[in-house]
Amino acid sequence: MSKQPKSRSTASRGSSPSAGGAAPAVELVRAQRLLVGYGSSPVCGEVAFSLRPGEAVALVGPNGAGKSTVLKTVTGGLEPISGTALVGGKPADDRSLEFRRDVATVFDDDAFFPALTVQEHLAIVAAGHGASDVEELIAAELDFFGLLEQRESLPHNLSSGQRRRMLLAAAFIRPRLLLILDEPEQRLDTAMRTRLAARLRTEVDGGLGLLLVTHDPDFLRAVATRAIFVADEVRKLTPAQAATAISVENPHA
């Protein structure tokens, strides 16, 4: 069995989670009265939450409820209808050096360079974010995600699940304060889901901020510290309550 690669979270750039009277950790994300949608048509109720280092907030709810739209709005891909969404105290701008340095994202859109191999993808991401020991990092991520035999493969020759693992590996291989994942468990087998959940929780416990959408109750229980049910009425839930809500929405999850 492959070992879990060492964390490359950069939580030391900001304050660590408060303990023993220390100052509260800086907010990585703050959404206030955030209404999201397309044009002037909202897709869910108002969303409000904050996220600090060492926390994992899971967005749950029915298919089409607006969870991914919330993520896209928080990361600056969509303009809010009303309210505010701040990352590091500022509106998200994925063109800015600060945002690209601190925030890693994986959405469900299979974004890749078709002419680059798996290994070349990882090398560009690692080197582009100033990582050292790039070859060692690549080997560790390929091993963790079960892609050693596909290292020289082009993305179109990979299965859907392998492409998903490549994109996750690219997010993990780089430093980051905040990780944003849209259904990271999708197209992964049960063993990989379990290993990924354990790794995410270890990094969160080490100071990473994590915002994710998930439909998997076991994955949610293992990773999340808080949860938000996204629908016409948005509710804050405990991870256990959210896992139950997921199971009701999708009893075969």
C-alpha positions as CSV (number, residue, x, y, z in Angstrom):
1,M,0.0,0.0,0.0
2,S,1.3,3.4,-0.9
3,K,2.2,5.9,1.8
4,Q,0.3,9.2,2.2
5,P,2.4,12.0,0.7
6,K,3.5,14.7,3.1
7,S,1.2,17.7,3.3
8,R,2.1,20.7,1.2
9,S,-0.5,22.9,2.8
10,T,0.8,26.4,3.4
11,A,-1.3,27.2,6.5
12,S,1.7,28.8,8.1
13,R,1.2,31.9,5.9
14,G,-1.8,32.8,8.0
15,S,-2.8,32.3,11.6
16,S,-3.2,28.8,12.8
17,P,-6.5,27.7,14.5
18,S,-6.9,29.4,17.8
19,A,-6.0,27.5,21.0
20,G,-5.3,28.5,24.6
21,G,-6.3,32.1,24.2
22,A,-4.5,32.7,21.0
23,A,-5.9,35.2,18.5
24,P,-8.6,33.7,16.2
25,A,-7.4,32.4,12.9
26,V,-7.8,34.6,9.8
27,E,-11.0,34.0,7.7
28,L,-10.2,32.2,4.5
29,V,-13.8,32.6,3.2
30,R,-16.7,34.7,4.3
31,A,-20.1,34.6,2.6
32,Q,-22.7,37.1,3.8
33,R,-26.3,37.1,2.6
34,L,-24.9,35.6,-0.6
35,L,-27.5,35.0,-3.3
36,V,-26.3,33.0,-6.3
37,G,-27.7,32.2,-9.7
38,Y,-27.7,33.2,-13.3
39,G,-28.7,36.7,-14.3
40,S,-31.3,37.8,-11.8
41,S,-32.6,34.3,-11.1
42,P,-31.4,32.7,-7.8
43,V,-30.9,29.0,-7.6
44,C,-31.2,28.7,-3.8
45,G,-31.8,30.7,-0.7
46,E,-29.3,33.1,0.8
47,V,-26.0,31.5,2.0
48,A,-23.9,32.7,4.9
49,F,-20.9,31.1,6.4
50,S,-17.2,31.7,7.3
51,L,-14.3,29.3,6.9
52,R,-11.0,29.4,8.8
53,P,-7.8,27.4,8.7
54,G,-8.4,23.9,10.2
55,E,-12.1,23.8,9.2
56,A,-13.9,21.8,6.5
57,V,-17.3,23.1,5.4
58,A,-19.4,20.7,3.2
59,L,-22.2,21.9,1.0
60,V,-24.9,19.3,0.7
61,G,-28.3,19.1,-0.9
62,P,-30.3,17.8,-3.8
63,N,-29.0,17.6,-7.3
64,G,-29.4,21.0,-9.0
65,A,-29.9,22.8,-5.7
66,G,-27.1,25.3,-6.3
67,K,-24.1,23.9,-4.5
68,S,-21.7,24.1,-7.4
69,T,-23.0,27.5,-8.2
70,V,-22.1,28.6,-4.7
71,L,-18.6,27.3,-5.2
72,K,-18.2,29.1,-8.6
73,T,-19.4,32.3,-7.0
74,V,-17.1,32.1,-4.0
75,T,-14.1,31.5,-6.4
76,G,-15.1,34.4,-8.6
77,G,-16.3,32.4,-11.6
78,L,-19.8,34.0,-11.3
79,E,-21.0,37.3,-10.0
80,P,-23.3,37.2,-7.0
81,I,-26.9,38.4,-7.5
82,S,-26.6,40.0,-4.1
83,G,-24.5,39.8,-1.0
84,T,-20.8,39.3,-0.7
85,A,-18.3,36.4,-1.1
86,L,-14.7,37.1,0.1
87,V,-11.6,35.0,-0.1
88,G,-8.8,36.1,2.2
89,G,-10.8,39.3,2.9
90,K,-11.2,40.2,-0.8
91,P,-13.5,39.4,-3.6
92,A,-12.1,36.4,-5.4
93,D,-10.1,37.1,-8.5
94,D,-8.5,33.9,-10.0
95,R,-6.3,36.1,-12.2
96,S,-4.5,37.5,-9.1
97,L,-1.1,36.2,-8.0
98,E,-2.4,36.0,-4.4
99,F,-5.4,33.9,-5.3
100,R,-3.5,31.5,-7.5
101,R,-0.8,31.1,-4.8
102,D,-3.2,30.3,-1.9
103,V,-6.3,28.6,-3.5
104,A,-6.4,25.3,-5.2
105,T,-9.7,24.2,-6.9
106,V,-11.0,21.0,-8.5
107,F,-14.4,21.4,-10.3
108,D,-16.3,18.7,-12.2
109,D,-15.2,19.9,-15.6
110,D,-12.1,17.8,-16.4
111,A,-9.9,20.8,-17.3
112,F,-6.6,19.7,-18.7
113,F,-4.0,20.3,-21.4
114,P,-4.7,17.5,-24.0
115,A,-1.1,17.5,-25.3
116,L,0.5,17.0,-21.9
117,T,1.1,13.6,-20.2
118,V,0.0,13.0,-16.6
119,Q,3.5,13.5,-15.4
120,E,3.9,16.8,-17.4
121,H,0.7,18.1,-15.9
122,L,1.9,17.6,-12.4
123,A,5.4,18.9,-13.1
124,I,4.0,22.2,-14.5
125,V,1.7,22.7,-11.5
126,A,4.4,21.9,-8.9
127,A,7.1,24.0,-10.5
128,G,4.7,26.8,-11.3
129,H,3.9,27.1,-7.6
130,G,7.5,27.0,-6.4
131,A,7.5,23.5,-5.0
132,S,10.9,22.0,-4.4
133,D,11.9,18.3,-5.0
134,V,9.4,18.2,-7.9
135,E,10.3,14.7,-9.1
136,E,9.9,13.3,-5.6
137,L,6.5,15.1,-5.2
138,I,5.3,13.8,-8.6
139,A,6.3,10.2,-7.7
140,A,4.5,10.4,-4.4
141,E,1.2,11.8,-5.9
142,L,1.3,9.3,-8.8
143,D,1.7,6.5,-6.2
144,F,-1.1,7.8,-3.9
145,F,-3.6,8.2,-6.7
146,G,-2.6,4.9,-8.4
147,L,-1.3,6.6,-11.6
148,L,2.3,5.3,-11.8
149,E,1.5,3.2,-14.8
150,Q,-0.2,6.1,-16.5
151,R,2.5,8.7,-15.9
152,E,3.3,8.9,-19.7
153,S,-0.3,8.7,-20.8
154,L,-2.2,11.6,-22.4
155,P,-5.5,12.6,-20.7
156,H,-7.7,11.3,-23.6
157,N,-6.2,7.8,-23.1
158,L,-7.2,7.8,-19.4
159,S,-10.5,6.5,-18.0
160,S,-12.9,9.1,-16.5
161,G,-11.8,8.0,-13.0
162,Q,-8.1,8.3,-13.8
163,R,-8.6,11.8,-15.2
164,R,-10.3,12.7,-11.9
165,R,-7.4,11.4,-9.9
166,M,-4.9,13.3,-12.1
167,L,-6.8,16.6,-11.4
168,L,-6.9,15.8,-7.6
169,A,-3.2,15.0,-7.7
170,A,-2.5,18.4,-9.3
171,A,-4.4,20.1,-6.5
172,F,-2.4,18.2,-3.8
173,I,1.0,18.6,-5.3
174,R,1.1,22.4,-4.9
175,P,1.1,24.6,-1.7
176,R,-2.3,26.0,-0.7
177,L,-4.1,27.6,2.2
178,L,-7.6,26.9,0.8
179,L,-8.8,23.8,-1.1
180,I,-12.1,23.9,-2.9
181,L,-13.5,20.6,-4.3
182,D,-16.7,19.9,-6.2
183,E,-17.7,16.4,-5.5
184,P,-14.1,15.0,-5.2
185,E,-15.4,11.5,-4.5
186,Q,-17.1,11.3,-8.0
187,R,-15.7,8.5,-10.3
188,L,-13.5,7.1,-7.5
189,D,-13.7,3.6,-6.2
190,T,-14.5,2.9,-2.6
191,A,-10.9,2.3,-1.5
192,M,-9.7,5.6,-3.1
193,R,-12.6,7.5,-1.6
194,T,-11.6,6.2,1.9
195,R,-7.9,7.1,1.4
196,L,-8.8,10.5,0.0
197,A,-11.1,11.3,2.9
198,A,-8.5,10.3,5.4
199,R,-5.8,12.5,3.7
200,L,-8.1,15.5,3.5
201,R,-9.0,15.3,7.2
202,T,-5.3,15.0,8.1
203,E,-4.6,18.2,6.2
204,V,-7.6,20.0,7.7
205,D,-6.4,19.0,11.2
206,G,-3.0,20.4,10.2
207,G,-4.5,23.8,9.3
208,L,-5.8,23.6,5.8
209,G,-9.2,25.3,5.0
210,L,-11.5,23.0,2.9
211,L,-14.7,23.9,1.2
212,L,-16.4,21.1,-0.7
213,V,-19.5,19.7,-2.3
214,T,-20.3,16.1,-1.6
215,H,-23.1,13.5,-2.0
216,D,-21.3,10.8,-0.1
217,P,-22.4,10.5,3.5
218,D,-19.4,8.4,4.6
219,F,-17.0,10.9,2.9
220,L,-18.8,13.7,4.6
221,R,-18.6,12.2,8.1
222,A,-14.9,11.5,7.6
223,V,-13.9,15.0,6.3
224,A,-16.3,17.8,7.4
225,T,-16.3,19.8,10.5
226,R,-19.4,21.7,9.6
227,A,-22.1,21.4,6.9
228,I,-24.6,23.6,5.0
229,F,-27.8,22.2,3.4
230,V,-28.3,24.2,0.2
231,A,-31.9,24.4,-1.1
232,D,-34.6,27.0,-1.3
233,E,-34.2,27.2,2.5
234,V,-30.5,27.1,3.4
235,R,-29.7,25.4,6.8
236,K,-26.6,24.9,8.9
237,L,-26.1,21.3,10.0
238,T,-23.7,19.2,11.9
239,P,-21.8,16.6,9.7
240,A,-24.0,13.8,11.2
241,Q,-27.2,15.7,10.4
242,A,-25.9,16.4,6.9
243,A,-25.0,12.8,6.3
244,T,-28.5,11.7,7.3
245,A,-29.9,14.3,4.9
246,I,-27.8,13.0,2.1
247,S,-28.9,9.4,2.8
248,V,-32.6,10.5,2.6
249,E,-32.0,12.4,-0.7
250,N,-30.1,9.4,-2.2
251,P,-30.6,6.2,-0.2
252,H,-28.2,4.3,-2.4
253,A,-25.3,6.8,-1.8
